[in-house]
Amino acid sequence: MSVLEHALITIKPGAEAAFEAAVAQALPLFRTVPGCHAVRLDRSIEQGSYVLLARWDEVADHMVFRASPAFARWRELVGGYFAAPPVVDHLTPTAAAFGILEG
């Protein structure tokens, strides 16, 4: 079974370019923890917020990442741009899944 992490990220106004540059530097940190297969960041056109999507083997793999030095570095690089803590959900595919984030 695979799990999709969905994190809604709201950042401080005017910090978009700096946040995106920090994320480009930080995204490879996800791949340092076993169980992560893909990560992407998309920006909302209407809201100006971001959605981070990460494909994990299981929720436990994401929890290992959150307890790792890689996660601490991720937060060090990008956390200063957050206007509020990210809202994170873990999703499982349904019969209607069509291959999002599949290589």
PyMOL commands that set and color helices and strands:
alter all, ss='L'
color gray80, all
select helices_A, chain A and resi 16-32+59-66+69-81
alter helices_A, ss='H'
color red, helices_A
select strands_A, chain A and resi 3-9+36-43+50-56+87-91
alter strands_A, ss='S'
color yellow, strands_A
deselect
rebuild
show_as cartoon
